[in-house]
């Protein structure tokens, strides 16, 4: 018997996240996910009057393609995929991964080639900017191991995280959006030696409540590109290009990362040297999903953690454009809950959140007990 949570999740992606309408052409990209879920997505799209365009993929095959790819080859693949993406009204990316370190031994030059010649033009320039899209991380045994949970317990956690009331979250986040839109200076204080200031003046603020990512739960903007000064010491492990980084510490001077260390300092700096924009920040966000409570090295979950922030080296989104351009976008997360040393967020010298909890009256609805 089909788990009813699967049909409910497919319905959320199709009808809430993408708002599929009659005649919409919908790309369903299923990467290492059960066929039962892909089938439910097809049925939900068809029921809504849409036209499903299905692409099945595998991370093992993707690894081989990246490892052996050439500039000419990726240009041909990109032309084909771009032509399809340009026809699409919606994109649903259901992404599983049986081994989160699948790309860990693939040469950086080959990953750069894939990102620059294929991923950036097809997904960043076309899909993100010109379709109604949503990306879902499908639960696998590999993810359960990362989270140090049994497969069954992780699946229950997954459906709780992904199935919360996003309409209530939408309403609760509006005062935070309004506050950030009126803010000039942001200050972050956190565990270790984190003390960072930057301006967000004139940069729009966007709320994320299930329309682009599932799970979701964040408000994001971007710093004024050259305004960042100070130190941030991230305390949540992050996985990028198959490599796990702990204890990332970045030092900023006038918006640029001038010093970067981690448990994999060489590989960290390799990524940050990808291009000029990789040492500048493209996103600042505040997370508040009440079911995401600890890091599990999966960014779609980790960046939504209640009590977290993420500050992202790399390109900015068009909706929050601060002028930074790059081939990378690496969400790095810091948790500010008491268990990891606490921390504060200030908007124009006003304390907004302390030790992971919002303290002003207008933001109380974003605290975990109000969103569950």
C-alpha positions as CSV (number, residue, x, y, z in Angstrom):
1,X,0.0,0.0,0.0
2,X,1.3,3.5,-0.9
3,X,2.2,5.6,2.1
4,X,-0.4,8.4,2.1
5,X,2.3,10.9,3.1
6,X,3.9,10.4,-0.4
7,X,0.7,11.5,-2.2
8,X,0.2,14.4,0.2
9,X,3.8,15.6,-0.4
10,X,3.4,15.3,-4.2
11,X,0.2,17.3,-4.0
12,X,2.0,20.0,-2.0
13,X,4.8,20.3,-4.6
14,X,2.4,20.5,-7.5
15,X,-0.5,22.5,-6.2
16,X,1.0,24.7,-3.5
17,X,4.7,25.1,-4.4
18,X,4.4,25.4,-8.2
19,X,0.7,26.2,-8.5
20,X,0.4,24.1,-11.6
21,X,-2.4,25.3,-13.9
22,X,-4.1,23.8,-17.0
23,X,-1.7,23.7,-19.9
24,X,1.5,24.2,-17.8
25,X,4.5,22.2,-19.0
26,X,6.1,20.7,-15.9
27,X,9.6,19.3,-15.8
28,X,9.9,16.5,-13.2
29,X,13.6,15.7,-12.5
30,X,13.8,12.7,-10.3
31,X,17.3,11.8,-9.1
32,X,17.6,8.6,-7.1
33,X,14.0,8.7,-5.8
34,X,11.5,5.9,-5.7
35,X,9.4,5.5,-8.9
36,X,6.3,5.5,-6.6
37,X,6.9,9.1,-5.8
38,X,7.7,10.1,-9.4
39,X,4.5,8.4,-10.4
40,X,2.5,10.4,-7.8
41,X,4.0,13.6,-9.1
42,X,3.0,12.7,-12.7
43,X,-0.6,12.0,-11.5
44,X,-0.8,15.2,-9.5
45,X,0.5,17.3,-12.5
46,X,-2.0,15.6,-14.8
47,X,-4.9,16.1,-12.4
48,X,-4.1,19.8,-12.3
49,X,-4.2,19.9,-16.1
50,X,-0.5,20.2,-16.6
51,X,1.8,18.3,-18.9
52,X,4.5,16.2,-17.1
53,X,8.0,16.1,-18.7
54,X,9.9,13.5,-16.8
55,X,13.7,13.2,-16.6
56,X,15.2,10.3,-14.5
57,X,18.7,10.6,-13.3
58,X,21.3,9.1,-10.9
59,X,24.1,10.5,-8.9
60,X,26.4,7.6,-10.0
61,X,25.8,8.5,-13.6
62,X,26.1,12.2,-12.8
63,X,29.5,11.5,-11.2
64,X,30.7,9.7,-14.4
65,X,29.5,12.6,-16.6
66,X,31.3,15.2,-14.5
67,X,34.5,13.1,-14.1
68,X,34.8,12.6,-17.9
69,X,33.1,15.8,-19.1
70,X,34.6,18.2,-21.7
71,X,33.7,21.7,-22.6
72,X,32.3,20.6,-25.9
73,X,30.3,17.8,-24.3
74,X,28.7,20.0,-21.6
75,X,27.9,22.7,-24.2
76,X,25.9,20.1,-26.2
77,X,24.1,18.8,-23.1
78,X,23.4,22.3,-21.9
79,X,21.9,23.3,-25.3
80,X,19.6,20.4,-25.1
81,X,18.6,20.9,-21.5
82,X,18.2,24.6,-22.0
83,X,15.9,24.1,-24.9
84,X,13.6,22.0,-22.7
85,X,13.9,24.3,-19.7
86,X,12.9,27.3,-21.9
87,X,9.6,25.4,-22.8
88,X,8.8,24.7,-19.2
89,X,6.5,26.7,-17.0
90,X,7.4,24.8,-13.8
91,X,10.2,22.6,-12.6
92,X,10.0,20.0,-9.8
93,X,13.4,18.6,-8.7
94,X,13.1,15.6,-6.4
95,X,16.7,14.8,-5.4
96,X,17.8,11.7,-3.5
97,X,21.4,10.7,-2.9
98,X,22.5,7.2,-1.8
99,X,26.1,8.5,-1.1
100,X,26.4,12.2,-0.2
101,X,30.2,12.0,-0.8
102,X,29.8,10.7,-4.4
103,X,31.7,13.7,-5.8
104,X,34.4,13.9,-3.2
105,X,37.2,12.5,-5.4
106,X,36.2,14.3,-8.6
107,X,38.7,16.9,-9.7
108,X,37.8,20.5,-8.8
109,X,38.5,21.5,-12.4
110,X,35.9,19.0,-13.7
111,X,33.3,20.2,-11.1
112,X,34.0,23.8,-12.1
113,X,33.5,22.9,-15.8
114,X,30.1,21.2,-15.0
115,X,28.9,24.2,-12.9
116,X,30.0,26.9,-15.4
117,X,29.1,25.2,-18.7
118,X,25.9,23.3,-17.6
119,X,24.4,24.1,-14.2
120,X,24.8,27.8,-14.3
121,X,23.2,28.5,-17.7
122,X,20.5,25.9,-17.4
123,X,19.5,26.1,-13.7
124,X,20.7,29.5,-12.4
125,X,20.0,31.6,-15.5
126,X,17.0,29.9,-16.9
127,X,15.2,27.7,-14.3
128,X,15.6,30.0,-11.3
129,X,14.7,33.1,-13.2
130,X,12.0,32.0,-15.6
131,X,10.1,29.0,-14.2
132,X,8.0,28.4,-11.1
133,X,10.3,25.9,-9.4
134,X,10.7,23.8,-6.3
135,X,13.4,21.5,-5.1
136,X,12.8,18.6,-2.7
137,X,15.5,16.5,-0.9
138,X,14.2,12.9,-0.8
139,X,15.1,10.9,2.3
140,X,17.6,8.1,1.9
141,X,19.5,5.8,4.2
142,X,22.6,7.9,3.5
143,X,20.8,11.0,4.9
144,X,19.6,9.0,7.9
145,X,23.2,8.0,8.6
146,X,24.4,11.7,8.4
147,X,21.7,12.7,10.8
148,X,22.6,9.7,13.1
149,X,19.1,8.4,13.0
150,X,17.5,5.1,12.0
151,X,15.9,5.1,8.5
152,X,12.4,4.8,9.9
153,X,12.9,7.7,12.4
154,X,14.5,9.8,9.7
155,X,11.5,9.3,7.4
156,X,9.1,10.3,10.2
157,X,11.3,13.4,10.8
158,X,11.3,14.2,7.0
159,X,7.6,14.1,6.6
160,X,7.1,16.3,9.7
161,X,9.6,18.8,8.4
162,X,8.1,18.9,4.9
163,X,4.5,18.7,5.9
164,X,4.1,21.6,8.3
165,X,1.6,24.4,7.7
166,X,3.4,26.7,5.3
167,X,0.4,29.1,5.1
168,X,0.7,29.8,8.8
169,X,4.5,30.3,8.3
170,X,3.8,32.8,5.5
171,X,1.7,34.9,7.8
172,X,4.2,34.7,10.7
173,X,7.2,35.8,8.6
174,X,5.7,39.1,7.3
175,X,6.7,41.3,10.3
176,X,10.3,40.0,9.9
177,X,10.3,40.9,6.2
178,X,9.0,44.4,7.1
179,X,11.7,44.9,9.7
180,X,14.5,43.8,7.4
181,X,13.2,46.1,4.6
182,X,13.5,49.0,7.0
183,X,16.9,48.0,8.3
184,X,20.3,49.5,7.4
185,X,22.8,47.8,9.7
186,X,22.8,44.2,10.8
187,X,25.2,42.8,13.4
188,X,25.7,39.1,14.2
189,X,27.3,38.0,17.4
190,X,27.8,34.3,18.0
191,X,29.9,31.4,19.4
192,X,33.7,31.6,19.4
193,X,34.8,35.0,17.9
194,X,31.8,35.8,15.7
195,X,31.2,39.5,15.5
196,X,30.2,40.7,12.0
197,X,28.5,43.8,10.7
198,X,27.0,44.7,7.3
199,X,24.4,46.8,5.7
200,X,21.2,45.5,3.9
201,X,20.0,49.0,3.0
202,X,18.1,49.1,-0.3
203,X,18.3,45.3,-0.8
204,X,14.8,43.6,-1.0
205,X,13.8,40.9,1.6
206,X,12.1,37.7,0.5
207,X,10.2,35.1,2.6
208,X,10.5,31.4,1.8
209,X,7.7,29.2,2.9
210,X,7.5,26.2,0.6
211,X,7.4,27.8,-2.9
212,X,11.0,27.0,-3.9
213,X,12.3,24.6,-1.4
214,X,10.8,21.8,0.6
215,X,11.5,21.8,3.5
216,X,11.4,25.6,4.0
217,X,11.4,28.3,6.5
218,X,13.6,31.3,6.1
219,X,13.7,35.0,5.2
220,X,16.6,36.1,3.0
221,X,18.2,39.2,1.6
222,X,21.8,40.1,0.6
223,X,24.3,42.4,2.2
224,X,25.5,45.5,0.4
225,X,28.4,43.9,-1.3
226,X,31.3,45.8,0.1
227,X,29.8,46.6,3.6
228,X,30.8,43.4,5.5
229,X,33.5,43.6,8.1
230,X,34.5,41.3,11.0
231,X,34.6,37.6,11.6
232,X,32.1,34.7,11.4
233,X,32.8,31.3,12.8
234,X,30.3,28.8,11.5
235,X,29.4,25.9,13.8
236,X,27.3,23.6,11.5
237,X,29.1,21.1,9.3
238,X,28.7,21.7,5.6
239,X,29.1,19.4,2.6
240,X,30.2,21.0,-0.7
241,X,31.4,19.1,-3.8
242,X,31.4,15.9,-1.7
243,X,33.8,17.3,0.9
244,X,32.7,17.8,4.5
245,X,33.9,21.1,6.2
246,X,33.7,21.8,9.9
247,X,34.7,24.9,11.9
248,X,34.7,27.3,8.9
249,X,36.0,30.7,9.9
250,X,35.9,33.6,7.5
251,X,37.4,37.1,8.0
252,X,35.9,40.0,6.0
253,X,37.4,43.3,5.1
254,X,35.2,45.7,3.1
255,X,33.0,42.8,1.8
256,X,35.8,40.5,0.8
257,X,36.8,37.2,2.5
258,X,40.5,37.9,3.2
259,X,41.1,34.8,5.4
260,X,39.4,31.4,5.3
261,X,40.1,28.3,7.4
262,X,38.3,25.1,8.1
263,X,39.0,21.4,8.7
264,X,39.7,21.3,4.9
265,X,41.3,24.7,4.5
266,X,42.9,23.9,1.1
267,X,39.7,22.7,-0.5
268,X,37.8,25.6,1.1
269,X,40.1,28.1,-0.5
270,X,40.0,26.3,-3.8
271,X,36.3,26.9,-4.0
272,X,36.6,30.5,-2.8
273,X,39.2,31.1,-5.6
274,X,36.8,29.8,-8.3
275,X,36.2,33.4,-9.4
276,X,36.3,37.0,-8.0
277,X,32.7,36.8,-6.7
278,X,33.3,33.7,-4.7
279,X,35.0,35.7,-2.0
280,X,32.0,38.0,-1.6
281,X,28.6,37.3,-0.1
282,X,25.4,36.8,-2.2
283,X,22.9,36.0,0.6
284,X,22.1,36.6,4.2
285,X,19.2,34.6,5.7
286,X,17.5,33.8,9.0
287,X,16.0,30.3,9.5
288,X,13.0,29.2,11.6
289,X,11.7,25.8,10.7
290,X,10.7,24.4,14.1
291,X,11.3,20.7,13.1
292,X,14.9,21.4,11.9
293,X,16.9,21.6,15.1
294,X,20.4,20.3,14.4
295,X,22.8,20.1,11.5
296,X,22.7,17.0,9.3
297,X,25.0,18.1,6.4
298,X,22.1,18.6,4.0
299,X,21.8,22.3,3.2
300,X,18.1,22.2,2.3
301,X,17.5,21.2,6.0
302,X,20.3,22.9,7.7
303,X,19.7,26.4,6.4
304,X,16.1,26.3,7.7
305,X,17.0,25.4,11.3
306,X,15.2,27.3,13.9
307,X,17.8,29.6,15.6
308,X,20.1,29.7,12.6
309,X,21.5,32.1,10.1
310,X,23.3,31.5,6.9
311,X,25.7,33.8,5.1
312,X,26.6,32.7,1.6
313,X,29.7,33.2,-0.4
314,X,28.9,33.4,-4.2
315,X,26.2,34.7,-6.4
316,X,23.2,36.6,-5.3
317,X,19.6,35.9,-6.4
318,X,18.0,38.2,-8.9
319,X,15.2,39.0,-6.4
320,X,17.8,40.3,-3.9
321,X,20.5,41.6,-6.2
322,X,23.5,43.1,-4.6
323,X,25.6,42.9,-7.7
324,X,27.7,39.9,-6.8
325,X,28.3,37.4,-9.6
326,X,29.9,34.0,-9.3
327,X,29.7,30.4,-10.4
328,X,29.3,29.2,-6.8
329,X,26.6,29.7,-4.1
330,X,27.7,28.0,-0.9
331,X,25.2,28.3,2.0
332,X,27.2,28.2,5.3
333,X,25.2,27.9,8.5
334,X,25.7,29.2,12.1
335,X,23.4,28.1,14.9
336,X,22.8,30.5,17.7
337,X,21.0,28.3,20.3
338,X,22.1,28.0,23.9
339,X,23.3,24.4,23.3
340,X,26.1,25.7,21.0
341,X,27.0,28.9,22.8
342,X,24.1,31.2,21.9
343,X,24.3,34.5,20.0
344,X,22.4,37.6,19.0
345,X,21.1,39.4,15.9
346,X,20.7,43.2,15.9
347,X,18.9,45.3,13.4
348,X,20.1,48.9,13.7
349,X,21.3,48.3,17.3
350,X,17.9,46.7,18.3
351,X,18.1,43.1,19.6
352,X,15.9,41.0,17.4
353,X,16.9,37.4,18.3
354,X,18.8,36.1,21.3
355,X,20.0,32.5,21.7
356,X,17.9,31.4,18.8
357,X,14.6,33.0,20.0
358,X,12.9,36.1,18.6
359,X,12.5,38.6,21.4
360,X,10.4,41.4,19.9
361,X,6.6,41.2,20.3
362,X,5.9,41.3,16.5
363,X,8.2,38.3,15.9
364,X,7.0,35.9,18.6
365,X,4.9,33.9,16.0
366,X,8.2,32.7,14.4
367,X,9.3,30.9,17.6
368,X,9.1,27.1,17.4
369,X,6.1,26.6,19.6
370,X,4.0,28.9,17.5
371,X,4.9,27.3,14.1
372,X,4.4,23.6,15.1
